[in-house]
Structures are given as C-alpha cells and as structure tokens.
Amino acid sequence: MLVTGATGNVGAPIVRALLEAGIAVRGAASSTAAVRKMFGDSVDAVELDFTDRRTWSAAFHGVNQMFLMRPPQLSRPRKQMVPALEAARAAGVRQMVFLSLQGAEANRIVPHAALETWLRGSGAQWTFVRPSFFMQNLSTTHASDIRDRDTIVVPAGDGATAFVDADDVAAVAAAALLDPASHEYRAWTVTGSEALSYFEVASIIGETIGRTITYTKPGISTYAWHAKQVLEMPPAMIAVTTAIYTTARLGKAGGLTDHFAAVTGHEPTTFAAFAAREHQAWER
C-alpha cells in the first residue's frame, strides 16, 4: 500500500496502523530522508512529486492501494495532480482512499471537490474521508500565534467548528485500506463530538496552559495579511484556508456526525483531551 504525505499528521498514523496490521507500506513524501527518519527501514521510502512525472514510476509500481492526500500548495488539481493519478491507475492502483474535506461535495471552490469528481469517474475503487477542521491546525499552523502572541487569528467570526483529531481521521482511512469491501464508494465525514467557537477553543487552550488566550475575530483581509506576513503562508494556502474559515464564519462548519464511531466503534477525541495531549506546542 502507498501512503502519500507519509510524514504528515494523518499519513504518519496511517503508516503505523498498516505496519501494525502486517502490511507492506511504501511511504511517499517530498523527501525520502524525512520518511526514513520517521520510520527507518520499516517502510519503502520514495519521493513523490505529483507535478514531476520522473517520480511517478517508483512511487506507483507494484502498488494496489493508496492513501491520497492533496499537498496544500497544489491548488489546481486537474492540472497538477490528475496526470499523476492517471499514471497510478495505469500502473495498477485499484483503490484510492482520498483525504477530502467536510462539505467538499457542496463546495466547488475547494480543490478537493475536483479530485472527488475525478475519482468518481476514474474506475478506481474510492473512499472519501472528509474530515472537519483538524485540531492539529491549532498546534501547528497557528501554534506560534498562541505560543508567542497569546492569540488566535482566523476569520471564522462567531461560527462554531466541528473540530476533529487527525489521529481519528487516520483511523478511519486505515480502516478503509484494510477492509476495502466495507468502505467501497463510501464518503465518511469524520468529526469530533462537539462544535466549538474559537472563543471556546481559546478558553480551553488557555485553561490547559495557564494563560489567557484571546480570539481576535479578524476579517478576511486582516487574516490574509497576517497569514502572509506573519505566518508566511504561500498564496494558494491562504486562499484555501480563507475559504475553509469562511465556511465557519457563515455557520456551515459545525455539523457533527457519528461516522467515526460507526467505523471504529469508539468515541472521538474531545478538544480538551487533545489540548492536554498537545499542550507543549503552546508553552513558552
């Protein structure tokens, strides 16, 4: 099985789950060194660049199933990813478990929607894993704002978000890879059990680390400037994250499902439990 984004917040726990199940795993990332550093010789480490066909053969040869993650910088999937995925199909990949996005089926702006459309007509056996907003975005992308400036800067307004732990998302994706027949042509929207505003998120993090964290409730232009100048996000990522936060701002990101429990038989991780586990990301 091929796991793209093998060193990421979702890819890495998928790799570990497959290895625990005794599956031969090929781990793909932009750097083979990063894969080897994380997993040693337990996986077949390969470089995969969806825009560089020279990397495709080594990644796809001999692969039957793959976990597919869209690199955040690739905002034009029909041009930047589909040719590689067509090569994967030609090489014999028959199942693709795609890390999509909550609401992608109704939001044609996000690039995930174009990939879902392609997969539906690809002839591959597909499963869409549509997570809500990752809790880990607060401990990675926005960690420096919280740690260094005691603030959360996202244009989500007063809207609630159905946060989810990336580990829970990985568990659903791994289940689809390990039991394809039970997940064939299914779309799982994986959320936590509670929808929280960023005021509530700031309060939970603050209580966990013993400091006051403020949610500034910025507008889109303020967020875009901050993301570029302070967080140093590339333009494509700013555009995609703005679209995602706007969904929350409009009150459309708080939908909860029981899909995680339906697939795994367990209850999803709460934000408070996540904050307690990841508190070091925000401590000075």
N, C-alpha and C positions, 0 to 999 in steps of 0.2 A: 504494500500500500504506500502511496505517495502522500506525504503531508506537506503542503506548501505553507510558508510562514511558520516553519517548524520551531523557531525560537521565540515565537510571539506568545502573548497572553492566552490565546486559545490553542494555537498549534502545539506548544510545548506539552500541556497536559494531555492532548490527544495522543501525541507520540508516546508518552508514558503509559497511557491506558492500553494502547495497542501492543507495546512491548510486554506489559504485564499479561496480556492475553496470548502471548507467544507468536505474535505476527511479525513477519519481516517488514521493516519500515525503511523507506527511503525519505530522508528529511531534506527538504529543499528550502533554501534561503538565498539571500543575495551574497552570502559569504559562507563557503564550506567550513572555514575556520570557526565561525560562530557556532555552527551545528556541532562540530566535533568538540568544541569547548564545553558545550552543554551536555552532550550525550556520549562523548567518547567514541568507541568503536561499536557501540550497540546499534547504531543506525548507519545506513549507507548515505553519507552526506554528499549532496550535489548542489551546485549553483543553478538557480533558475531565475532568468530574467524574461518575463513574458514578451518583452519588446526586442529580444535578441535571439533569433532562431538558432544561433550557434549553441545555445544552452538547452535546447528542447530535447534533442535525441537522448542525451544522457539522463535527463530527468524522467522521460516518459517510457523509455524502453523497458519492456517486461512488467509494466505496471497494469494491474487490473482495476484497482480502485484508487480514488484520490479524494483528499480533502482540499477544497479550493477556497482560497482567501484572496480577495482583491487587495493588492498593495494600495495604500491610501493615496499615493501620488499618481496613480493611473485613473484619471477621471474620464477617459474616453475608451470604455471597454471594448466597443465594437472594433475599434482600430488597434488598440494597444494590447488586448487580451484574447479576443476571439480567434485570430490566426493561430496562436499557440494552443488554444483549446481544441481547435480543429485538428491540429497535429497530434494532440493527445488521443483524440478519438481514433485517428488513423493508425496510431501506434498500438491500439488495443485497449485503451482505458474504457471500461464499460459502465462504471458507476462514479458519479461525482456528487459529493456532499458539499454543498456551497454555503459558505458563511455569508448570509444576506443581511437583511435589516428589517426590524419591525416596521410593518406598513409599506414595504417596498412594492407590494402588489398594487397599491393605490397611489404611490408617489413616483411618478415617472421622471422626476427631476434627478433623483439619486441614481448613480451609476449601477447600483445593484439591480435595479429594475431591468436594465438592458441585458444583463447577464442571465437573469431569470428567464427572460424571453428567449434568449438563445438556447439555454439549456432545455427548455420545453420542446424545442424543435430539433434538438441535436441528435436524437436517437439514443442518448445515454440514459441510464437509469439514474434519476436525480432525486435528491432530497434537499430541501431548502431549510436551513436553520436560521431563523430570523430573530436574532436577539434584540431585546430592548437595549437601553443605553448601558454600557459597561460601567460597573462600579470602578473598575481599574482606571478609567479615564481620570478619575479624581486623584489616583495615586501615581499617575504617570504624567500625562499631558498637562494637567492642571496642578500637579504637586508643588511646583515652585511657587505658584501664587499663594497656595495655602501655607507652605513652609516659610517662605521669605516675606510675604506681604499680608498674611492673615486674611486673605480674601479669596472669593470665588468669582471669576469674571466669565460669565457665559450669558448669552442673550435669550434666556428661557422665560423671562418675565415671571409671572406668578404661577405658571403651569407646573403640574405635577409630572414626574417621570417615573416610569416603571423600571427602576434600576435592576440589573442582573449581574451576578458574579460570573466572570469569564470562565471560571472553573466549572460552573454549572452548564454553561453553553458547550464547553468542550465535552462534558459527559454525554450530552445529547448527540453531538456529532460523532463521538466514538461509538455510541450505541448503533447509529445508522450504518457505520462502516462495518461493525462486527455482525450485524444482522440485517443485511440489505433487504431481504424479502419483507420484513416487518415495517420498513420505512420507505419502500419504493413509491415514488411520486407523492410524497407527503411533504407538507410545509409545517414545520414546528415553530411557533412563535414562543420563544423562551424568555420568560420574565421572572422577576422575583415575586414575592408575595405582597408587596406594598408599593404604592405610588407615593413618591415624596417630592415636595417642592425643594428648591435649592436653599430656601431658608431653613427647612428641616434638616437637609444634608449638612449645612454649615453648623447647625446646632449639635448634631450627632458627632461630627468630627471634633468640634470644639470641646464637647464633654469628654471625648476619648483622650484628647491630648492635653487638656487642661488649659486651653487658651480660647479667647473669643475669636471666632472666625465669622467674617461678615460676607454676605452675598450682596454684591453691589447692584444687581439687576440692571446691567447696561443695555443700551440699544445695540442694534446690529452694527452700525458704523463704529461705535466705540469698541465693540468686541473685535471687529475686523482689524482695527488699528492695533489693538493690544496683541492679538494673535500674531500679527506680522512683526511688530516692533519689539515686543517683549518675549513672546513665546517662540518667535522665529519659525512660524509655520509656513510651508510653501503655499502659494496661492490656491492650488487645487484643493488642498486640505482645508483651507479657510472656507472655501465655497461649500464644500460638503458638510463641514461641521456647522456652518451657519444654517444650512437647510435643515439639519437634524435638530438644532436648538430652536429653530423657528417652529417646527412641529410641536415642541413642548410649549412654546410661547402661545400657540394657538389652541392649546388644550387638547392636543391629539396624541400625546405621548404617554398617557397614564394608564392605558389599557393593560389589564392583567389577564394572564391565562394560567391554566393548570397543566400546561404541556410538559413542564419539567417533571412534575410528579407523575404524570401519565407515562412518561418514557422510563424514568429511573426508579420510581417507587419511593422517592424521598422528597422532603420539603426543600424548597430553595433557600439559599443563604440569605439572611437578613442583612441590611446595610450596617446595622450596629455590629453584627458579628464580623462583617468584612472590615469595618473600621478598626475593631480591636485587633484583628489579624495583621493589618497593614499599617498600623499607627506609625511605624518608623519612617514611612515615606514623608510624613508631615512634621516630624520632630526636628528641632534645630540642634 
